[in-house]
Amino acid sequence: MADMNVLDLFLKSSLLVQLIILLLILFSIVSWAIIIHKTRLLNVAHRDADIFEDKFWSGKELAQLYQESDARYERIAGSEQIFHSGFKAFSRLHRANSRPEAIIDGACRAMRIAMNRELEMLETHIPFLGTVGSISPYIGLFGTVWGIMNAFIALGAAKQATLQMVAPGIAEALIATAIGLFAAIPAVMAYNRLNLRVNKLEQNYDNFMEEFTAILHRQVFARVDNQ
């Protein structure tokens, strides 16, 4: 027993416990892939938002900013994508001589749709982390209960029960719980952290939309007053 390692215990466990352990390991691998990918994606999103907002408030004309964004439309995201959608709708409605209120409403709807698409892309797969964090300990516990049950069944069939007979079976079973916790703890921590960062970015986008809408509102009604 003293010479046994985790691999030995895994190989000597029942088929069901082995399948449970492999499932939990798969959950852990997928979770870490999501954590790494989403962390990088959110880092880029926060950086791009800061860069574009610095450019937005640098004093450039809105039309010039729009032309620069439109020239590289396939590569823009975040605040810049929201700006591009809003200004495009604003320009189209303004050329159509729509009412000022309709111009602002149309621009706001376009920006809201763009923001929702950006957030949807950022939030994709994050709920999987919450699922892994919720169910992995229970899956591991099921494997442990099953393994301990088999260990005691084997113990009951033995003529002489000793600790050396039951200990390996219990140790095999407890591996499932350990791996369940190993999969769940990072997933729960990452789920909360990533959701917090997405919420912060959503607030950033929402604030930008309000500020940009106020600018468009002033431009539209200033032109109306001058007519």
ROBAKOL-527499 format. One line per 2 residues: number of its first residue (from 1); for each residue x, z, y of N, C-alpha, C. Coordinates in pm, whole numbers, padded with zeros to 5 digits. Layout:
BEGIN
NUM> X/Z/Y/X/Z/Y/X/Z/Y; ...
This chain:
BEGIN
1> 00082/00000/-00121/00000/00000/00000/00086/00000/00126; 00195/00072/00125/00281/00084/00243/00346/-00048/00278
3> 00364/-00136/00174/00431/-00263/00198/00334/-00372/00244; 00205/-00342/00249/00106/-00442/00287/00112/-00468/00438
5> 00096/-00594/00477/00081/-00628/00618/-00057/-00687/00641; -00082/-00726/00764/-00215/-00777/00799/-00250/-00902/00719
7> -00152/-00991/00700/-00178/-01113/00625/-00214/-01081/00480; -00143/-00986/00420/-00176/-00945/00282/-00318/-00893/00273
9> -00354/-00809/00368/-00489/-00752/00368/-00594/-00862/00385; -00564/-00959/00472/-00658/-01070/00491/-00675/-01151/00363
11> -00566/-01183/00298/-00572/-01265/00177/-00642/-01193/00063; -00635/-01060/00060/-00697/-00983/-00048/-00841/-00943/-00017
13> -00888/-00972/00105/-01026/-00936/00140/-01123/-01037/00078; -01252/-01002/00081/-01353/-01090/00022/-01368/-01218/00104
15> -01430/-01319/00045/-01447/-01448/00112/-01527/-01433/00240; -01633/-01352/00237/-01715/-01335/00357/-01635/-01272/00470
17> -01556/-01169/00439/-01475/-01105/00542/-01371/-01202/00596; -01314/-01285/00510/-01218/-01385/00555/-01284/-01484/00652
19> -01405/-01528/00617/-01476/-01622/00705/-01507/-01558/00840; -01545/-01430/00839/-01574/-01359/00963/-01448/-01348/01049
21> -01337/-01315/00987/-01211/-01303/01061/-01170/-01438/01121; -01184/-01545/01042/-01149/-01678/01093/-01241/-01719/01208
23> -01369/-01683/01198/-01463/-01713/01307/-01423/-01640/01435; -01385/-01513/01421/-01345/-01434/01537/-01216/-01487/01599
25> -01124/-01531/01513/-01000/-01590/01565/-01030/-01719/01642; -01125/-01799/01588/-01166/-01921/01658/-01229/-01887/01793
27> -01315/-01785/01797/-01374/-01740/01923/-01265/-01703/02023; -01165/-01632/01975/-01057/-01587/02064/-00978/-01705/02120
29> -00947/-01803/02034/-00870/-01920/02078/-00949/-01999/02183; -01078/-02024/02154/-01161/-02099/02249/-01176/-02022/02381
31> -01192/-01889/02370/-01205/-01807/02491/-01082/-01817/02578; -00965/-01808/02517/-00842/-01816/02597/-00824/-01954/02659
33> -00867/-02058/02586/-00859/-02193/02644/-00949/-02204/02767; -01070/-02147/02759/-01161/-02148/02873/-01105/-02065/02987
35> -01052/-01948/02955/-00997/-01859/03059/-00886/-01929/03137; -00793/-01991/03066/-00680/-02058/03131/-00729/-02176/03215
37> -00818/-02257/03156/-00869/-02375/03228/-00947/-02336/03352; -01037/-02240/03341/-01121/-02201/03455/-01040/-02129/03562
39> -00940/-02053/03522/-00855/-01987/03620/-00781/-02090/03706; -00726/-02191/03640/-00657/-02298/03714/-00754/-02374/03803
41> -00873/-02405/03750/-00972/-02479/03826/-01017/-02402/03950; -01039/-02272/03935/-01082/-02192/04049/-00970/-02172/04151
43> -00846/-02163/04102/-00733/-02156/04195/-00728/-02281/04283; -00746/-02397/04220/-00744/-02523/04295/-00863/-02530/04391
45> -00980/-02487/04345/-01101/-02491/04429/-01086/-02404/04553; -01033/-02283/04537/-01012/-02194/04651/-00907/-02252/04747
47> -00802/-02307/04690/-00697/-02365/04775/-00750/-02486/04853; -00823/-02575/04783/-00877/-02693/04849/-00978/-02657/04959
49> -01058/-02552/04932/-01155/-02509/05033/-01084/-02462/05160; -00977/-02386/05141/-00901/-02338/05258/-00836/-02453/05334
51> -00779/-02549/05260/-00712/-02662/05324/-00811/-02746/05403; -00928/-02776/05341/-01024/-02862/05412/-01083/-02790/05533
53> -01112/-02662/05521/-01170/-02591/05635/-01071/-02581/05750; -00942/-02568/05719/-00842/-02574/05827/-00845/-02710/05896
55> -00859/-02816/05817/-00867/-02951/05873/-00997/-02969/05953; -01106/-02913/05900/-01237/-02926/05964/-01235/-02862/06103
57> -01170/-02746/06114/-01168/-02674/06241/-01047/-02710/06328; -00975/-02816/06289/-00856/-02855/06365/-00890/-02932/06493
59> -01017/-02971/06507/-01057/-03044/06627/-01077/-03192/06606; -01058/-03240/06482/-01080/-03382/06455/-01227/-03418/06471
61> -01251/-03544/06505/-01388/-03595/06512/-01448/-03595/06370; -01577/-03564/06363/-01644/-03561/06233/-01641/-03698/06166
63> -01658/-03803/06247/-01657/-03938/06191/-01521/-03971/06130; -01414/-03926/06194/-01280/-03950/06141/-01258/-03874/06011
65> -01304/-03749/06008/-01294/-03669/05885/-01371/-03736/05771; -01488/-03788/05805/-01570/-03853/05702/-01500/-03977/05648
67> -01442/-04057/05736/-01371/-04177/05692/-01254/-04143/05600; -01181/-04036/05634/-01068/-03994/05550/-01117/-03948/05413
69> -01228/-03874/05411/-01283/-03828/05284/-01338/-03944/05202; -01404/-04038/05271/-01464/-04152/05201/-01358/-04241/05138
71> -01240/-04248/05202/-01133/-04333/05151/-01078/-04282/05018; -01092/-04153/04992/-01046/-04096/04865/-01159/-04018/04798
73> -01277/-04080/04798/-01399/-04013/04752/-01387/-03962/04609; -01319/-04038/04522/-01310/-04001/04381/-01232/-03871/04360
75> -01154/-03829/04459/-01066/-03712/04441/-01111/-03590/04521; -01219/-03602/04597/-01261/-03488/04679/-01351/-03395/04599
77> -01354/-03269/04639/-01437/-03169/04571/-01460/-03053/04666; -01547/-02965/04625/-01569/-02841/04700/-01626/-02865/04838
79> -01570/-02795/04936/-01619/-02804/05075/-01614/-02946/05127; -01512/-03019/05088/-01500/-03157/05136/-01611/-03245/05078
81> -01647/-03222/04953/-01757/-03296/04892/-01890/-03262/04960; -01908/-03136/04992/-02029/-03092/05063/-02035/-03158/05201
83> -01922/-03157/05273/-01915/-03222/05404/-01947/-03371/05393; -01886/-03438/05296/-01906/-03583/05280/-02053/-03615/05255
85> -02117/-03539/05166/-02259/-03564/05136/-02347/-03538/05257; -02319/-03430/05329/-02399/-03395/05446/-02385/-03495/05558
87> -02260/-03535/05587/-02240/-03628/05699/-02291/-03767/05664; -02281/-03806/05537/-02333/-03936/05494/-02485/-03942/05515
89> -02555/-03834/05473/-02702/-03830/05494/-02735/-03824/05641; -02659/-03748/05716/-02679/-03737/05862/-02667/-03874/05929
91> -02561/-03947/05896/-02538/-04078/05958/-02647/-04177/05919; -02687/-04176/05791/-02790/-04271/05745/-02923/-04245/05816
93> -02962/-04119/05823/-03090/-04086/05888/-03086/-04109/06039; -02969/-04087/06096/-02956/-04109/06241/-02966/-04257/06274
95> -02906/-04341/06191/-02916/-04486/06214/-03059/-04535/06196; -03135/-04465/06111/-03274/-04504/06088/-03367/-04450/06196
97> -03309/-04385/06299/-03388/-04329/06410/-03493/-04229/06361; -03456/-04148/06265/-03547/-04045/06215/-03561/-03934/06319
99> -03662/-03854/06301/-03681/-03740/06390/-03564/-03642/06375; -03526/-03571/06480/-03415/-03476/06471/-03431/-03375/06357
101> -03553/-03324/06341/-03576/-03226/06235/-03554/-03288/06097; -03598/-03414/06081/-03581/-03483/05953/-03433/-03509/05925
103> -03356/-03539/06030/-03212/-03563/06012/-03144/-03436/05960; -03174/-03323/06024/-03111/-03197/05984/-03155/-03157/05844
105> -03285/-03171/05816/-03335/-03135/05683/-03271/-03221/05574; -03259/-03350/05603/-03198/-03441/05504/-03052/-03408/05478
107> -02979/-03378/05586/-02837/-03342/05570/-02823/-03211/05492; -02910/-03116/05520/-02905/-02987/05450/-02936/-03004/05302
109> -03035/-03086/05270/-03069/-03109/05129/-02952/-03174/05055; -02889/-03272/05120/-02775/-03341/05058/-02661/-03244/05032
111> -02634/-03156/05130/-02526/-03058/05113/-02559/-02957/05004; -02687/-02915/04998/-02728/-02818/04896/-02713/-02876/04756
113> -02751/-03003/04741/-02737/-03069/04610/-02589/-03080/04572; -02506/-03118/04668/-02361/-03130/04642/-02302/-02995/04604
115> -02343/-02889/04675/-02291/-02756/04644/-02334/-02712/04504; -02459/-02738/04468/-02507/-02700/04335/-02430/-02772/04225
117> -02398/-02898/04248/-02319/-02973/04150/-02178/-02917/04137; -02119/-02881/04250/-01985/-02822/04246/-01985/-02690/04170
119> -02085/-02606/04197/-02093/-02476/04129/-02123/-02492/03981; -02207/-02589/03949/-02239/-02614/03808/-02113/-02652/03730
121> -02030/-02734/03792/-01904/-02774/03728/-01811/-02654/03709; -01806/-02566/03810/-01718/-02450/03802/-01769/-02348/03699
123> -01901/-02337/03686/-01959/-02235/03597/-01967/-02280/03451; -01947/-02409/03425/-01957/-02460/03288/-01863/-02383/03195
125> -01915/-02341/03081/-01843/-02270/02974/-01817/-02123/03002; -01832/-02077/03127/-01811/-01935/03153/-01910/-01847/03076
127> -02039/-01885/03064/-02132/-01802/02985/-02088/-01783/02840; -02009/-01879/02786/-01959/-01863/02649/-01873/-01738/02637
129> -01798/-01706/02743/-01715/-01585/02741/-01802/-01460/02730; -01914/-01460/02803/-02005/-01347/02795/-02065/-01334/02656
131> -02095/-01448/02595/-02150/-01446/02458/-02048/-01391/02359; -01924/-01438/02371/-01818/-01388/02282/-01798/-01239/02301
133> -01797/-01195/02426/-01779/-01053/02453/-01892/-00967/02399; -02011/-01024/02392/-02127/-00948/02346/-02136/-00941/02194
135> -02109/-01054/02128/-02137/-01059/01983/-02015/-01032/01895; -01895/-01052/01947/-01775/-01038/01862/-01762/-00899/01801
137> -01783/-00789/01877/-01772/-00657/01812/-01872/-00638/01699; -01992/-00695/01715/-02093/-00679/01610/-02062/-00764/01488
139> -02008/-00883/01511/-01966/-00966/01398/-01853/-00896/01322; -01756/-00841/01398/-01648/-00766/01334/-01699/-00644/01260
141> -01796/-00575/01319/-01853/-00457/01253/-01924/-00495/01125; -01993/-00609/01127/-02059/-00656/01004/-01957/-00681/00894
143> -01845/-00745/00931/-01739/-00767/00832/-01683/-00637/00778; -01670/-00537/00866/-01618/-00406/00823/-01715/-00338/00727
145> -01843/-00339/00763/-01944/-00277/00675/-01946/-00345/00539; -01940/-00477/00540/-01941/-00551/00414/-01818/-00517/00329
147> -01702/-00512/00394/-01580/-00482/00321/-01579/-00340/00265; -01626/-00243/00346/-01631/-00105/00298/-01732/-00092/00184
149> -01843/-00163/00193/-01941/-00160/00086/-01880/-00210/-00045; -01807/-00319/-00038/-01742/-00372/-00158/-01637/-00276/-00211
151> -01567/-00208/-00119/-01465/-00112/-00161/-01528/00004/-00238; -01642/00053/-00192/-01707/00164/-00261/-01775/00120/-00390
153> -01821/-00007/-00393/-01876/-00058/-00521/-01767/-00061/-00626; -01648/-00110/-00585/-01535/-00113/-00679/-01493/00028/-00717
155> -01500/00121/-00622/-01465/00259/-00651/-01562/00321/-00751; -01690/00288/-00736/-01789/00343/-00828/-01773/00293/-00969
157> -01718/00173/-00983/-01699/00117/-01116/-01573/00169/-01184; -01487/00235/-01108/-01362/00286/-01165/-01386/00417/-01240
159> -01308/00440/-01342/-01321/00564/-01420/-01268/00684/-01343; -01162/00660/-01267/-01102/00770/-01190/-01082/00723/-01045
161> -01152/00788/-00954/-01146/00749/-00813/-01029/00818/-00745; -00946/00738/-00677/-00834/00792/-00601/-00830/00726/-00463
163> -00757/00790/-00372/-00744/00733/-00237/-00672/00600/-00242; -00574/00587/-00334/-00499/00463/-00344/-00588/00346/-00384
165> -00697/00375/-00451/-00788/00268/-00494/-00878/00221/-00379; -00926/00314/-00298/-01023/00278/-00194/-00957/00241/-00061
167> -00837/00292/-00035/-00772/00270/00095/-00748/00122/00127; -00695/00041/00032/-00674/-00101/00066/-00803/-00173/00106
169> -00911/-00145/00036/-01039/-00210/00068/-01089/-00172/00205; -01074/-00044/00241/-01118/00000/00374/-01029/-00062/00482
171> -00899/-00067/00455/-00807/-00127/00552/-00839/-00275/00574; -00870/-00345/00464/-00908/-00486/00476/-01032/-00501/00565
173> -01127/-00412/00544/-01252/-00421/00618/-01232/-00392/00767; -01146/-00295/00797/-01126/-00256/00938/-01058/-00365/01021
175> -00989/-00458/00955/-00926/-00568/01028/-01030/-00647/01104; -01148/-00665/01043/-01254/-00743/01108/-01296/-00678/01240
177> -01310/-00547/01240/-01346/-00477/01365/-01236/-00493/01470; -01110/-00479/01427/-00998/-00491/01521/-00995/-00629/01585
179> -01014/-00733/01504/-01010/-00869/01557/-01132/-00895/01644; -01246/-00836/01608/-01365/-00849/01692/-01341/-00793/01831
181> -01276/-00678/01838/-01243/-00618/01969/-01137/-00701/02042; -01043/-00755/01967/-00938/-00840/02026/-00998/-00963/02091
183> -01103/-01017/02030/-01170/-01135/02088/-01260/-01096/02205; -01326/-00980/02194/-01429/-00942/02292/-01371/-00892/02424
185> -01269/-00807/02419/-01221/-00741/02541/-01170/-00841/02646; -01080/-00935/02610/-01038/-01033/02712/-01153/-01121/02761
187> -01246/-01154/02669/-01358/-01240/02707/-01447/-01172/02811; -01476/-01043/02790/-01561/-00970/02885/-01491/-00956/03021
189> -01364/-00921/03018/-01290/-00906/03143/-01284/-01038/03220; -01256/-01147/03148/-01248/-01278/03213/-01384/-01323/03264
191> -01489/-01296/03187/-01624/-01333/03227/-01660/-01270/03361; -01634/-01141/03373/-01664/-01071/03499/-01577/-01121/03614
193> -01450/-01140/03586/-01357/-01185/03690/-01390/-01327/03738; -01416/-01418/03644/-01445/-01556/03681/-01577/-01567/03755
195> -01677/-01492/03711/-01805/-01493/03782/-01791/-01442/03925; -01707/-01339/03942/-01683/-01286/04076/-01619/-01391/04166
197> -01524/-01466/04110/-01457/-01569/04190/-01551/-01686/04222; -01636/-01722/04126/-01734/-01828/04152/-01832/-01784/04261
199> -01877/-01659/04253/-01969/-01607/04355/-01904/-01605/04494; -01777/-01570/04497/-01705/-01570/04625/-01695/-01712/04681
201> -01669/-01808/04592/-01659/-01947/04635/-01795/-01999/04680; -01900/-01958/04611/-02036/-01998/04652/-02067/-01946/04792
203> -02027/-01823/04821/-02048/-01768/04955/-01968/-01846/05059; -01847/-01885/05020/-01763/-01965/05110/-01829/-02099/05141
205> -01880/-02165/05035/-01949/-02293/05055/-02073/-02276/05141; -02148/-02170/05115/-02272/-02145/05190/-02243/-02122/05338
207> -02138/-02046/05366/-02100/-02022/05505/-02058/-02153/05574; -01983/-02235/05501/-01942/-02364/05557/-02063/-02451/05587
209> -02159/-02454/05496/-02280/-02532/05519/-02354/-02486/05644; -02366/-02355/05661/-02435/-02303/05779/-02363/-02343/05907
211> -02231/-02334/05906/-02153/-02370/06025/-02163/-02520/06054; -02154/-02599/05948/-02162/-02745/05966/-02302/-02786/06012
213> -02403/-02722/05957/-02541/-02751/05999/-02562/-02720/06147; -02503/-02611/06192/-02515/-02574/06334/-02452/-02681/06424
215> -02337/-02735/06379/-02271/-02841/06457/-02359/-02966/06461; -02413/-03005/06346/-02499/-03123/06341/-02625/-03102/06426
217> -02678/-02980/06422/-02796/-02947/06501/-02768/-02966/06650; -02653/-02919/06696/-02617/-02934/06838/-02600/-03080/06875
219> -02539/-03158/06785/-02517/-03300/06815/-02648/-03375/06824; -02738/-03351/06731/-02866/-03423/06729/-02948/-03392/06853
221> -02962/-03265/06884/-03049/-03228/06995/-02983/-03253/07131; -02849/-03259/07133/-02782/-03297/07257/-02810/-03443/07290
223> -02814/-03528/07188/-02844/-03670/07209/-02990/-03688/07251; -03079/-03606/07194/-03220/-03614/07232/-03238/-03575/07378
225> -03167/-03470/07420/-03178/-03425/07559/-03124/-03527/07658; -03022/-03606/07611/-02960/-03703/07699/-03039/-03833/07711
227> -03137/-03848/07622/-03217/-03971/07626/-03328/-03964/07730
